[in-house]
């Protein structure tokens, strides 16, 4: 399966902004892109402000919001915890069965997790476990601020220790190119993790579809994703 799994070093690091922007730019390159965010907490998938709605719009997928996000919860908590509160427990096999139903509908899939790589999705499924089952390479989205070296290094080390392949890291939310903390963090992340930082993206003042696509176009090396499709099609 061609695609990428977008995870974060934490929640609210900009996974959906990066995922949506990537989807839009790959679509511009005539790549048939699908999106899958199996779990959503704190907002209905049908709300225009939801991550699901944004991913659907940016990718122009034929999939419905329910196909993109089959499992939603009212409380803004880790999916497994939110499900416990609602008495709505999801089984691992339900997630995988849903994936099998949609994965052939697009040439390339961008799959987005929930929060960080160790967030519990079901009783027996962390985000990392889902990545491993889907057999997709990983794109890690990280913060630029103080503390991100530790978070990013631990995320990459854990992923690699369980056999996941890290395609690259995007450091998202840089306020000023001259910020010494941001600049040194990016350099140190690449050195310690031995994984390429394929993008250092600015903090957007307005989260419009146009701005998100432009940000990816201008600041992220998308050749990795293009090559994945081209190699698979040879």
N, CA, C and O of each residue as an XYZ file, in Angstrom:
936
protein
N       0.845     -1.192      0.000
C       0.000      0.000      0.000
C       0.882      1.244      0.000
O       1.784      1.357      0.830
N       0.637      2.178     -0.916
C       1.400      3.415     -0.968
C       0.754      4.446     -0.049
O      -0.465      4.617     -0.047
N       1.589      5.128      0.730
C       1.039      6.125      1.621
C       1.992      6.499      2.732
O       3.160      6.111      2.740
N       1.462      7.264      3.670
C       2.246      7.737      4.802
C       1.332      7.807      6.017
O       0.150      8.128      5.896
N       1.881      7.508      7.176
C       1.127      7.652      8.425
C       1.691      8.860      9.156
O       2.879      8.901      9.476
N       0.845      9.836      9.418
C       1.271     11.070     10.083
C       0.959     10.970     11.573
O      -0.202     10.882     11.973
N       2.005     10.985     12.381
C       1.833     10.980     13.828
C       2.522     12.206     14.402
O       3.214     12.931     13.686
N       2.332     12.436     15.688
C       2.930     13.609     16.303
C       3.723     13.249     17.542
O       3.650     12.130     18.049
N       4.480     14.221     18.016
C       5.186     14.039     19.279
C       4.259     14.337     20.452
O       4.592     14.088     21.610
N       3.085     14.878     20.121
C       2.123     15.273     21.151
C       0.814     15.607     20.430
O       0.716     15.472     19.210
N      -0.184     16.043     21.195
C      -1.414     16.518     20.581
C      -1.244     17.991     20.191
O      -0.411     18.702     20.753
N      -2.044     18.430     19.225
C      -2.027     19.836     18.778
C      -0.670     20.303     18.260
O      -0.283     21.453     18.471
N       0.045     19.420     17.588
C       1.319     19.834     16.983
C       1.146     20.215     15.517
O       2.088     20.684     14.878
N      -0.064     20.013     14.984
C      -0.313     20.399     13.596
C      -0.371     19.239     12.615
O      -0.120     19.418     11.423
N      -0.702     18.050     13.111
C      -0.764     16.883     12.214
C      -1.762     17.097     11.070
O      -1.471     16.780      9.916
N      -2.932     17.633     11.400
C      -3.968     17.792     10.375
C      -3.598     18.885      9.379
O      -3.884     18.768      8.187
N      -2.966     19.939      9.863
C      -2.511     21.004      8.963
C      -1.513     20.441      7.946
O      -1.609     20.712      6.749
N      -0.562     19.661      8.439
C       0.439     19.063      7.556
C      -0.199     18.012      6.649
O       0.080     17.979      5.451
N      -1.045     17.161      7.205
C      -1.706     16.109      6.414
C      -2.572     16.714      5.313
O      -2.527     16.276      4.164
N      -3.363     17.728      5.677
C      -4.232     18.368      4.700
C      -3.456     19.079      3.618
O      -3.791     18.989      2.437
N      -2.410     19.791      4.027
C      -1.567     20.469      3.035
C      -0.891     19.494      2.087
O      -0.826     19.732      0.881
N      -0.386     18.390      2.639
C       0.228     17.352      1.792
C      -0.779     16.789      0.795
O      -0.469     16.604     -0.382
N      -1.986     16.519      1.282
C      -3.023     15.965      0.410
C      -3.312     16.906     -0.753
O      -3.424     16.470     -1.899
N      -3.431     18.191     -0.455
C      -3.743     19.176     -1.496
C      -2.619     19.276     -2.531
O      -2.880     19.346     -3.732
N      -1.382     19.283     -2.063
C      -0.247     19.423     -2.979
C      -0.069     18.168     -3.842
O       0.213     18.273     -5.036
N      -0.231     16.995     -3.247
C      -0.141     15.753     -4.031
C      -1.273     15.683     -5.044
O      -1.086     15.182     -6.153
N      -2.436     16.177     -4.673
C      -3.564     16.225     -5.604
C      -3.235     17.127     -6.792
O      -3.584     16.814     -7.931
N      -2.567     18.239     -6.524
C      -2.138     19.141     -7.603
C      -1.210     18.439     -8.584
O      -1.156     18.786     -9.764
N      -0.479     17.447     -8.080
C       0.464     16.691     -8.919
C      -0.203     15.485     -9.581
O       0.466     14.591    -10.100
N      -1.526     15.484     -9.551
C      -2.335     14.417    -10.179
C      -2.143     13.048     -9.540
O      -2.280     12.014    -10.192
N      -1.822     13.065     -8.250
C      -1.765     11.818     -7.491
C      -3.121     11.609     -6.839
O      -3.672     12.521     -6.224
N      -3.644     10.423     -6.974
C      -4.965     10.087     -6.435
C      -4.840      9.839     -4.932
O      -4.413      8.767     -4.503
N      -5.216     10.840     -4.142
C      -4.970     10.819     -2.701
C      -6.246     10.531     -1.907
O      -7.296     11.124     -2.149
N      -6.125      9.606     -0.956
C      -7.196      9.361     -0.003
C      -6.716      9.702      1.392
O      -5.511      9.734      1.641
N      -7.637      9.956      2.301
C      -7.279     10.277      3.685
C      -8.056      9.359      4.631
O      -9.186      8.958      4.353
N      -7.417      9.044      5.748
C      -8.026      8.159      6.734
C      -7.603      8.628      8.115
O      -6.421      8.593      8.456
N      -8.564      9.063      8.899
C      -8.316      9.429     10.303
C      -9.330      8.626     11.111
O     -10.423      9.115     11.396
N      -8.974      7.402     11.481
C      -9.970      6.483     12.030
C     -10.636      6.927     13.321
O     -11.779      6.558     13.590
N      -9.918      7.731     14.136
C     -10.470      8.131     15.437
C     -10.495      9.650     15.560
O      -9.537     10.336     15.204
N     -11.609     10.157     16.071
C     -11.765     11.587     16.292
C     -12.476     11.808     17.617
O     -13.505     11.189     17.888
N     -11.924     12.693     18.442
C     -12.513     12.964     19.761
C     -12.807     14.455     19.924
O     -12.043     15.306     19.468
N     -13.922     14.751     20.579
C     -14.212     16.121     20.957
C     -15.026     16.933     19.982
O     -15.419     18.056     20.298
N     -15.291     16.400     18.806
C     -16.061     17.116     17.793
C     -16.636     16.097     16.811
O     -16.031     15.054     16.566
N     -17.787     16.402     16.261
C     -18.378     15.505     15.273
C     -17.606     15.571     13.959
O     -17.179     16.647     13.540
N     -17.431     14.450     13.326
C     -16.733     14.414     12.034
C     -17.445     15.250     10.969
O     -16.819     15.680     10.000
N     -18.758     15.482     11.144
C     -19.528     16.235     10.152
C     -19.491     17.745     10.372
O     -19.999     18.505      9.548
N     -18.892     18.182     11.482
C     -18.722     19.616     11.708
C     -17.696     20.166     10.718
O     -16.675     19.530     10.456
N     -17.970     21.335     10.179
C     -17.066     21.913      9.176
C     -15.675     22.201      9.747
O     -14.693     22.259      9.008
N     -15.601     22.383     11.076
C     -14.314     22.678     11.709
C     -13.542     21.430     12.125
O     -12.452     21.540     12.686
N     -14.088     20.252     11.859
C     -13.423     19.017     12.301
C     -12.226     18.683     11.410
O     -12.155     19.083     10.248
N     -11.297     17.943     11.992
C     -10.144     17.470     11.221
C     -10.605     16.641     10.026
O     -10.040     16.739      8.937
N     -11.621     15.836     10.237
C     -12.136     14.971      9.174
C     -12.624     15.785      7.992
O     -12.298     15.485      6.844
N     -13.404     16.812      8.276
C     -13.947     17.660      7.207
C     -12.832     18.367      6.448
O     -12.886     18.493      5.225
N     -11.814     18.832      7.187
C     -10.697     19.522      6.543
C      -9.921     18.568      5.641
O      -9.598     18.917      4.506
N      -9.621     17.378      6.130
C      -8.885     16.397      5.324
C      -9.667     16.022      4.067
O      -9.100     15.873      2.984
N     -10.959     15.876      4.233
C     -11.802     15.513      3.088
C     -11.767     16.604      2.021
O     -11.647     16.319      0.829
N     -11.872     17.845      2.459
C     -11.895     18.966      1.529
C     -10.550     19.142      0.833
O     -10.497     19.374     -0.375
N      -9.469     19.032      1.592
C      -8.135     19.253      1.023
C      -7.739     18.157      0.041
O      -7.054     18.426     -0.946
N      -8.164     16.937      0.303
C      -7.800     15.811     -0.565
C      -8.753     15.634     -1.741
O      -8.411     15.005     -2.742
N      -9.961     16.200     -1.606
C     -11.020     16.027     -2.618
C     -11.356     14.544     -2.816
O     -11.680     14.112     -3.922
N     -11.275     13.795     -1.751
C     -11.537     12.365     -1.816
C     -13.012     12.068     -2.089
O     -13.893     12.881     -1.807
N     -13.252     10.890     -2.642
C     -14.626     10.434     -2.867
C     -15.207      9.824     -1.590
O     -16.404      9.546     -1.518
N     -14.357      9.620     -0.591
C     -14.811      8.995      0.652
C     -15.701      9.943      1.458
O     -15.494     11.157      1.452
N     -16.675      9.387      2.139
C     -17.543     10.173      3.015
C     -16.825     10.441      4.331
O     -15.798      9.826      4.618
N     -17.365     11.362      5.134
C     -16.759     11.625      6.444
C     -16.790     10.373      7.323
O     -15.875     10.152      8.117
N     -17.819      9.567      7.188
C     -17.907      8.339      7.976
C     -16.873      7.318      7.527
O     -16.349      6.561      8.344
N     -16.576      7.292      6.230
C     -15.541      6.374      5.738
C     -14.155      6.840      6.175
O     -13.290      6.019      6.480
N     -13.944      8.148      6.204
C     -12.654      8.692      6.632
C     -12.453      8.484      8.133
O     -11.371      8.099      8.577
N     -13.509      8.743      8.904
C     -13.449      8.626     10.363
C     -14.611      7.778     10.862
O     -15.681      8.307     11.161
N     -14.411      6.475     10.953
C     -15.507      5.600     11.385
C     -15.817      5.662     12.877
O     -16.908      5.275     13.296
N     -14.860      6.151     13.692
C     -15.050      6.120     15.142
C     -14.877      7.525     15.731
O     -13.790      8.102     15.683
N     -15.969      8.063     16.286
C     -15.909      9.397     16.867
C     -16.450      9.372     18.297
O     -17.300      8.553     18.645
N     -15.933     10.297     19.116
C     -16.300     10.351     20.532
C     -16.540     11.798     20.955
O     -15.947     12.724     20.401
N     -17.408     11.979     21.934
C     -17.816     13.321     22.347
C     -16.727     14.056     23.123
O     -16.485     15.239     22.882
N     -16.074     13.367     24.047
C     -15.092     14.038     24.899
C     -13.729     14.161     24.208
O     -13.311     13.240     23.506
N     -13.030     15.294     24.401
C     -11.711     15.495     23.782
C     -10.611     14.759     24.549
O      -9.726     15.373     25.145
N     -10.692     13.448     24.516
C      -9.762     12.592     25.251
C      -9.161     11.562     24.309
O      -9.589     11.438     23.161
N      -8.171     10.825     24.794
C      -7.650      9.703     24.012
C      -8.816      8.797     23.632
O      -9.684      8.543     24.467
N      -8.863      8.300     22.386
C     -10.030      7.534     21.924
C     -10.466      6.404     22.853
O     -11.662      6.237     23.094
N      -9.527      5.633     23.376
C      -9.906      4.525     24.245
C     -10.567      5.033     25.524
O     -11.557      4.468     25.987
N     -10.010      6.104     26.091
C     -10.570      6.689     27.315
C     -11.950      7.281     27.037
O     -12.885      7.078     27.811
N     -12.072      8.014     25.928
C     -13.362      8.599     25.559
C     -14.394      7.506     25.312
O     -15.561      7.652     25.677
N     -13.963      6.411     24.693
C     -14.861      5.290     24.437
C     -15.326      4.621     25.720
O     -16.479      4.201     25.819
N     -14.440      4.519     26.702
C     -14.810      3.938     28.002
C     -15.917      4.754     28.659
O     -16.866      4.200     29.215
N     -15.783      6.074     28.588
C     -16.779      6.946     29.208
C     -18.150      6.817     28.537
O     -19.186      6.953     29.187
N     -18.137      6.555     27.239
C     -19.393      6.441     26.502
C     -19.919      5.010     26.432
O     -21.013      4.762     25.926
N     -19.133      4.084     26.943
C     -19.520      2.681     26.810
C     -19.487      2.231     25.362
O     -20.261      1.371     24.940
N     -18.580      2.826     24.614
C     -18.492      2.551     23.173
C     -17.078      2.057     22.874
O     -16.224      2.829     22.438
N     -16.840      0.789     23.107
C     -15.510      0.240     22.923
C     -15.319     -0.297     21.513
O     -16.150     -1.037     20.987
N     -14.231      0.087     20.932
C     -13.899     -0.324     19.562
C     -12.897     -1.469     19.628
O     -11.945     -1.430     20.407
N     -13.117     -2.469     18.818
C     -12.175     -3.582     18.759
C     -11.178     -3.367     17.617
O     -11.499     -2.773     16.588
N      -9.984     -3.862     17.829
C      -8.922     -3.729     16.832
C      -9.389     -4.221     15.466
O      -9.114     -3.581     14.451
N     -10.084     -5.341     15.433
C     -10.501     -5.921     14.157
C     -11.494     -5.026     13.421
O     -11.534     -5.022     12.191
N     -12.292     -4.269     14.170
C     -13.216     -3.327     13.525
C     -12.452     -2.270     12.740
O     -12.836     -1.912     11.626
N     -11.376     -1.777     13.325
C     -10.550     -0.763     12.670
C      -9.936     -1.329     11.392
O      -9.965     -0.692     10.339
N      -9.389     -2.516     11.501
C      -8.714     -3.126     10.352
C      -9.693     -3.505      9.252
O      -9.378     -3.376      8.069
N     -10.862     -3.966      9.626
C     -11.880     -4.290      8.617
C     -12.292     -3.053      7.844
O     -12.498     -3.108      6.632
N     -12.411     -1.937      8.548
C     -12.774     -0.690      7.875
C     -11.674     -0.286      6.898
O     -11.960      0.120      5.771
N     -10.431     -0.395      7.321
C      -9.302     -0.050      6.457
C      -9.301     -0.913      5.191
O      -9.056     -0.415      4.092
N      -9.573     -2.185      5.355
C      -9.597     -3.079      4.190
C     -10.673     -2.667      3.184
O     -10.514     -2.867      1.980
N     -11.754     -2.099      3.679
C     -12.858     -1.695      2.790
C     -12.536     -0.454      1.971
O     -13.086     -0.266      0.886
N     -11.645      0.396      2.482
C     -11.403      1.661      1.773
C     -10.033      1.762      1.099
O      -9.850      2.610      0.226
N      -9.081      0.934      1.473
C      -7.695      1.163      1.077
C      -7.440      1.063     -0.427
O      -6.445      1.597     -0.917
N      -8.319      0.388     -1.161
C      -8.119      0.268     -2.603
C      -8.815      1.384     -3.386
O      -8.761      1.414     -4.616
N      -9.462      2.293     -2.671
C     -10.223      3.341     -3.352
C      -9.364      4.511     -3.809
O      -9.829      5.377     -4.550
N      -8.106      4.537     -3.367
C      -7.182      5.586     -3.786
C      -5.800      4.999     -4.024
O      -5.454      3.937     -3.507
N      -5.022      5.717     -4.818
C      -3.670      5.271     -5.155
C      -2.701      5.469     -3.984
O      -1.786      4.672     -3.781
N      -2.914      6.529     -3.230
C      -2.005      6.899     -2.145
C      -2.856      7.349     -0.966
O      -3.809      8.107     -1.145
N      -2.518      6.887      0.245
C      -3.291      7.267      1.422
C      -2.438      8.028      2.432
O      -1.298      7.661      2.715
N      -3.020      9.093      2.963
C      -2.449      9.786      4.114
C      -3.311      9.400      5.313
O      -4.490      9.745      5.385
N      -2.704      8.683      6.247
C      -3.420      8.238      7.440
C      -2.934      9.072      8.617
O      -1.730      9.230      8.820
N      -3.866      9.599      9.385
C      -3.490     10.450     10.517
C      -3.908      9.802     11.831
O      -5.036      9.331     11.979
N      -2.993      9.788     12.765
C      -3.273      9.225     14.077
C      -3.997     10.200     14.985
O      -4.512     11.225     14.538
N      -4.029      9.865     16.265
C      -4.649     10.718     17.282
C      -3.594     11.038     18.328
O      -3.082     10.133     18.986
N      -3.261     12.320     18.489
C      -2.230     12.676     19.463
C      -0.875     12.098     19.094
O      -0.491     12.090     17.924
N      -0.151     11.614     20.101
C       1.175     11.059     19.876
C       1.154      9.581     19.545
O       0.091      8.970     19.436
N       2.339      9.013     19.385
C       2.476      7.655     18.864
C       2.071      6.566     19.867
O       1.840      5.420     19.480
N       1.986      6.923     21.152
C       1.617      5.921     22.155
C       0.210      6.112     22.705
O      -0.136      5.523     23.729
N      -0.595      6.917     22.048
C      -1.967      7.138     22.509
C      -2.785      5.856     22.326
O      -2.728      5.237     21.264
N      -3.550      5.451     23.354
C      -4.383      4.250     23.223
C      -5.635      4.515     22.400
O      -6.414      5.422     22.693
N      -5.809      3.702     21.363
C      -6.971      3.814     20.486
C      -8.076      2.854     20.908
O      -9.256      3.204     20.921
N      -7.666      1.637     21.253
C      -8.589      0.626     21.759
C      -7.898     -0.065     22.934
O      -6.789      0.306     23.319
N      -8.547     -1.047     23.483
C      -7.976     -1.756     24.628
C      -6.638     -2.405     24.296
O      -5.768     -2.525     25.159
N      -6.479     -2.822     23.049
C      -5.263     -3.542     22.662
C      -4.566     -2.917     21.463
O      -3.873     -3.607     20.715
N      -4.750     -1.591     21.275
C      -4.194     -0.949     20.083
C      -3.741      0.475     20.399
O      -4.560      1.361     20.645
N      -2.425      0.679     20.387
C      -1.874      2.030     20.445
C      -1.727      2.547     19.014
O      -1.818      1.780     18.056
N      -1.498      3.849     18.881
C      -1.251      4.408     17.543
C      -0.101      3.659     16.871
O      -0.183      3.327     15.688
N       0.968      3.393     17.620
C       2.130      2.691     17.061
C       1.762      1.312     16.533
O       2.265      0.893     15.491
N       0.892      0.607     17.240
C       0.472     -0.729     16.797
C      -0.305     -0.638     15.481
O      -0.152     -1.475     14.592
N      -1.139      0.393     15.381
C      -1.909      0.568     14.146
C      -0.975      0.836     12.965
O      -1.171      0.291     11.879
N       0.028      1.667     13.177
C       0.996      1.950     12.111
C       1.655      0.652     11.647
O       1.812      0.412     10.450
N       2.032     -0.167     12.606
C       2.728     -1.405     12.273
C       1.841     -2.346     11.463
O       2.304     -2.973     10.510
N       0.575     -2.445     11.840
C      -0.351     -3.315     11.114
C      -0.603     -2.792      9.696
O      -0.701     -3.575      8.752
N      -0.707     -1.472      9.552
C      -0.960     -0.889      8.228
C       0.280     -0.926      7.337
O       0.184     -0.776      6.119
N       1.447     -1.127      7.960
C       2.715     -1.234      7.232
C       3.001      0.002      6.385
O       3.382     -0.098      5.218
N       2.810      1.158      6.991
C       3.083      2.419      6.314
C       4.302      3.091      6.936
O       4.526      2.970      8.140
N       5.092      3.799      6.129
C       6.177      4.604      6.704
C       5.587      5.772      7.486
O       4.433      6.149      7.282
N       6.382      6.332      8.371
C       5.880      7.334      9.309
C       6.463      8.713      9.035
O       7.654      8.861      8.761
N       5.601      9.714      9.114
C       6.028     11.109      9.126
C       5.709     11.653     10.521
O       4.558     11.635     10.957
N       6.735     12.132     11.207
C       6.561     12.653     12.564
C       6.452     14.171     12.506
O       7.313     14.845     11.941
N       5.384     14.701     13.098
C       5.223     16.152     13.207
C       5.582     16.557     14.627
O       5.050     16.010     15.594
N       6.491     17.522     14.743
C       7.004     17.936     16.053
C       6.828     19.434     16.263
O       6.686     20.199     15.310
N       6.840     19.835     17.527
C       6.833     21.263     17.866
C       8.239     21.846     17.676
O       9.219     21.103     17.633
N       8.335     23.168     17.563
C       9.669     23.769     17.463
C      10.237     24.220     18.806
O      11.414     24.571     18.890
N       9.408     24.217     19.868
C       9.761     24.889     21.114
C      10.664     24.065     22.024
O      10.987     22.912     21.740
N      11.058     24.693     23.119
C      11.876     24.035     24.132
C      11.184     22.762     24.617
O       9.996     22.779     24.940
N      11.928     21.668     24.667
C      11.358     20.380     25.059
C      11.131     19.445     23.891
O      10.937     18.243     24.075
N      11.154     19.996     22.694
C      10.826     19.168     21.531
C      11.923     18.170     21.182
O      11.639     17.132     20.585
N      13.159     18.460     21.538
C      14.241     17.501     21.256
C      13.952     16.192     21.976
O      14.032     15.115     21.384
N      13.618     16.293     23.250
C      13.307     15.111     24.051
C      12.099     14.367     23.483
O      12.159     13.155     23.273
N      11.013     15.082     23.234
C       9.785     14.446     22.733
C      10.014     13.764     21.391
O       9.545     12.649     21.163
N      10.736     14.441     20.510
C      10.945     13.902     19.166
C      11.883     12.706     19.192
O      11.634     11.704     18.521
N      12.954     12.805     19.958
C      13.902     11.695     20.064
C      13.221     10.449     20.622
O      13.419      9.352     20.100
N      12.423     10.604     21.676
C      11.727      9.461     22.270
C      10.726      8.855     21.291
O      10.591      7.634     21.214
N      10.030      9.699     20.550
C       9.066      9.212     19.553
C       9.761      8.387     18.480
O       9.313      7.293     18.137
N      10.854      8.916     17.957
C      11.597      8.220     16.895
C      12.213      6.925     17.424
O      12.144      5.889     16.762
N      12.810      6.979     18.604
C      13.440      5.786     19.165
C      12.418      4.669     19.395
O      12.667      3.511     19.058
N      11.274      5.024     19.967
C      10.238      4.020     20.209
C       9.756      3.424     18.892
O       9.624      2.207     18.764
N       9.496      4.288     17.916
C       9.021      3.809     16.614
C      10.020      2.840     15.987
O       9.640      1.774     15.502
N      11.281      3.210     15.999
C      12.303      2.355     15.385
C      12.502      1.063     16.166
O      12.774      0.016     15.577
N      12.369      1.129     17.481
C      12.550     -0.067     18.309
C      11.485     -1.129     18.057
O      11.732     -2.316     18.273
N      10.299     -0.712     17.602
C       9.263     -1.708     17.297
C       9.177     -1.999     15.798
O       8.248     -2.656     15.327
N      10.171     -1.494     15.061
C      10.284     -1.856     13.655
C       9.592     -0.938     12.667
O       9.379     -1.324     11.517
N       9.234      0.272     13.088
C       8.596      1.208     12.162
C       9.657      1.966     11.368
O      10.764      2.203     11.853
N       9.302      2.338     10.152
C      10.203      3.091      9.286
C       9.817      4.569      9.313
O       8.676      4.920      9.012
N      10.764      5.433      9.673
C      10.509      6.874      9.743
C      10.987      7.518      8.440
O      12.180      7.505      8.140
N      10.074      8.070      7.685
C      10.424      8.755      6.434
C      11.088     10.092      6.716
O      12.056     10.466      6.055
N      10.563     10.809      7.700
C      11.111     12.119      7.998
C      10.361     12.790      9.127
O       9.384     12.265      9.662
N      10.850     13.969      9.470
C      10.266     14.778     10.540
C       9.930     16.150      9.972
O      10.705     16.729      9.211
N       8.767     16.658     10.351
C       8.416     18.045     10.050
C       8.321     18.787     11.376
O       7.557     18.402     12.260
N       9.099     19.846     11.505
C       9.020     20.700     12.684
C       8.061     21.832     12.333
O       8.363     22.664     11.478
N       6.924     21.860     12.984
C       5.847     22.763     12.599
C       5.576     23.850     13.654
O       5.624     23.599     14.858
N       5.291     25.060     13.162
C       4.882     26.138     14.057
C       5.967     27.129     14.388
O       5.932     27.751     15.450
N       6.939     27.294     13.498
C       8.041     28.225     13.746
C       7.533     29.661     13.623
O       6.954     30.039     12.605
N       7.757     30.458     14.678
C       7.229     31.819     14.641
C       8.142     32.789     13.903
O       7.667     33.668     13.184
N       9.483     32.629     14.084
C      10.438     33.495     13.386
C      11.632     32.651     12.941
O      12.148     31.851     13.721
N      12.070     32.821     11.704
C      13.248     32.060     11.237
C      14.491     32.326     12.078
O      15.410     31.509     12.114
N      14.513     33.481     12.758
C      15.705     33.844     13.551
C      15.631     33.356     14.993
O      16.567     33.578     15.761
N      14.546     32.698     15.375
C      14.398     32.218     16.753
C      15.492     31.190     17.045
O      15.526     30.125     16.429
N      16.384     31.512     17.985
C      17.548     30.659     18.256
C      17.134     29.289     18.793
O      17.772     28.281     18.487
N      16.057     29.252     19.602
C      15.585     27.969     20.134
C      15.132     27.062     19.003
O      15.493     25.886     18.952
N      14.342     27.613     18.105
C      13.820     26.826     16.991
C      14.950     26.331     16.085
O      14.975     25.166     15.686
N      15.874     27.225     15.772
C      16.974     26.860     14.869
C      17.835     25.754     15.470
O      18.143     24.778     14.786
N      18.224     25.888     16.723
C      19.090     24.878     17.339
C      18.332     23.573     17.569
O      18.920     22.495     17.471
N      17.041     23.653     17.873
C      16.245     22.436     18.053
C      16.189     21.614     16.779
O      16.334     20.392     16.818
N      15.981     22.273     15.656
C      15.896     21.565     14.373
C      17.206     20.851     14.068
O      17.210     19.681     13.688
N      18.315     21.561     14.237
C      19.635     20.963     13.971
C      19.891     19.763     14.884
O      20.386     18.729     14.435
N      19.552     19.905     16.161
C      19.820     18.837     17.118
C      18.903     17.635     16.902
O      19.330     16.493     17.072
N      17.657     17.882     16.532
C      16.719     16.788     16.242
C      17.255     15.928     15.112
O      17.256     14.700     15.205
N      17.708     16.564     14.054
C      18.219     15.811     12.909
C      19.474     15.028     13.281
O      19.652     13.891     12.844
N      20.337     15.631     14.084
C      21.586     14.982     14.481
C      21.329     13.797     15.405
O      21.873     12.715     15.188
N      20.503     13.989     16.436
C      20.257     12.935     17.417
C      19.416     11.794     16.865
O      19.689     10.623     17.128
N      18.391     12.147     16.099
C      17.455     11.128     15.603
C      17.991     10.388     14.382
O      17.545      9.284     14.071
N      18.960     11.012     13.685
C      19.496     10.445     12.441
C      18.374     10.167     11.452
O      18.382      9.163     10.741
N      17.417     11.075     11.424
C      16.282     11.039     10.511
C      16.192     12.434      9.888
O      16.321     13.428     10.603
N      15.974     12.532      8.577
C      15.942     13.859      7.963
C      14.759     14.708      8.409
O      13.632     14.220      8.496
N      15.022     15.980      8.691
C      13.943     16.950      8.882
C      13.576     17.440      7.487
O      14.302     18.236      6.891
N      12.453     16.965      6.971
C      12.087     17.276      5.578
C      11.289     18.564      5.459
O      10.926     18.983      4.360
N      11.018     19.193      6.606
C      10.310     20.460      6.568
C      10.385     21.181      7.894
O      10.312     20.562      8.955
N      10.532     22.506      7.829
C      10.455     23.365      9.009
C       9.428     24.430      8.653
O       9.742     25.395      7.956
N       8.217     24.257      9.126
C       7.089     25.037      8.636
C       6.693     26.163      9.599
O       6.762     25.998     10.817
N       6.282     27.301      9.045
C       5.959     28.455      9.890
C       4.622     28.310     10.597
O       3.774     27.507     10.209
N       4.457     29.100     11.633
C       3.179     29.178     12.335
C       2.240     30.032     11.495
O       2.499     31.214     11.268
N       1.156     29.434     11.040
C       0.230     30.155     10.173
C      -0.688     31.062     10.984
O      -1.251     30.652     11.999
N      -0.827     32.300     10.519
C      -1.736     33.232     11.188
C      -3.188     32.899     10.854
O      -4.081     33.059     11.686
N      -3.407     32.438      9.636
C      -4.749     32.054      9.205
C      -4.708     30.637      8.642
O      -3.941     30.352      7.723
N      -5.538     29.746      9.197
C      -5.554     28.358      8.739
C      -6.545     28.194      7.586
O      -7.587     27.553      7.727
N      -6.200     28.781      6.456
C      -7.031     28.616      5.265
C      -6.467     27.474      4.433
O      -5.298     27.112      4.565
N      -7.310     26.911      3.579
C      -6.852     25.814      2.718
C      -5.701     26.267      1.828
O      -4.732     25.535      1.628
N      -5.815     27.467      1.303
C      -4.765     28.000      0.432
C      -3.445     28.146      1.180
O      -2.386     27.802      0.656
N      -3.516     28.663      2.419
C      -2.290     28.852      3.203
C      -1.635     27.527      3.575
O      -0.410     27.411      3.561
N      -2.446     26.536      3.906
C      -1.894     25.230      4.284
C      -1.195     24.562      3.109
O      -0.114     23.993      3.261
N      -1.818     24.633      1.935
C      -1.211     24.042      0.743
C       0.075     24.778      0.372
O       1.077     24.156      0.020
N       0.035     26.101      0.454
C       1.219     26.894      0.110
C       2.365     26.597      1.070
O       3.523     26.517      0.658
N       2.042     26.435      2.341
C       3.067     26.141      3.335
C       3.783     24.830      3.003
O       5.011     24.760      3.049
N       3.020     23.809      2.672
C       3.621     22.521      2.315
C       4.441     22.658      1.036
O       5.549     22.129      0.935
N       3.890     23.364      0.076
C       4.571     23.568     -1.212
C       5.918     24.268     -1.018
O       6.910     23.924     -1.660
N       5.931     25.255     -0.120
C       7.118     26.099      0.048
C       8.141     25.551      1.036
O       9.330     25.849      0.923
N       7.690     24.748      2.008
C       8.589     24.410      3.120
C       8.834     22.923      3.339
O       9.661     22.559      4.175
N       8.135     22.052      2.608
C       8.330     20.614      2.824
C       8.821     19.960      1.539
O       8.314     20.231      0.450
N       9.804     19.105      1.687
C      10.322     18.335      0.551
C       9.373     17.160      0.284
O       9.413     16.147      0.982
N       8.528     17.310     -0.729
C       7.533     16.266     -1.003
C       8.026     15.242     -2.025
O       7.278     14.351     -2.427
N       9.293     15.370     -2.446
C       9.825     14.432     -3.440
C       9.767     12.987     -2.951
O       9.615     12.058     -3.744
N       9.891     12.807     -1.632
C       9.841     11.462     -1.042
C       8.511     10.783     -1.370
O       8.477      9.603     -1.716
N       7.431     11.532     -1.258
C       6.099     10.974     -1.494
C       5.854     10.763     -2.985
O       5.244      9.770     -3.383
N       6.325     11.689     -3.803
C       6.202     11.541     -5.259
C       6.959     10.307     -5.720
O       6.467      9.536     -6.544
N       8.168     10.123     -5.178
C       8.995      8.978     -5.578
C       8.345      7.660     -5.184
O       8.440      6.674     -5.915
N       7.690      7.641     -4.038
C       7.029      6.425     -3.576
C       5.970      5.975     -4.586
O       5.837      4.789     -4.886
N       5.228      6.947     -5.097
C       4.190      6.643     -6.093
C       4.806      6.235     -7.414
O       4.363      5.277     -8.048
N       5.841      6.974     -7.829
C       6.467      6.686     -9.125
C       7.129      5.309     -9.157
O       7.016      4.578    -10.141
N       7.816      4.966     -8.077
C       8.469      3.652     -7.994
C       7.439      2.531     -8.036
O       7.634      1.514     -8.702
N       6.346      2.732     -7.319
C       5.299      1.718     -7.259
C       4.627      1.530     -8.612
O       4.116      0.453     -8.917
N       4.630      2.590     -9.423
C       3.943      2.522    -10.718
C       4.855      2.029    -11.846
O       4.394      1.806    -12.965
N       6.144      1.861    -11.554
C       7.064      1.416    -12.612
C       6.861     -0.061    -12.948
O       7.551     -0.597    -13.815
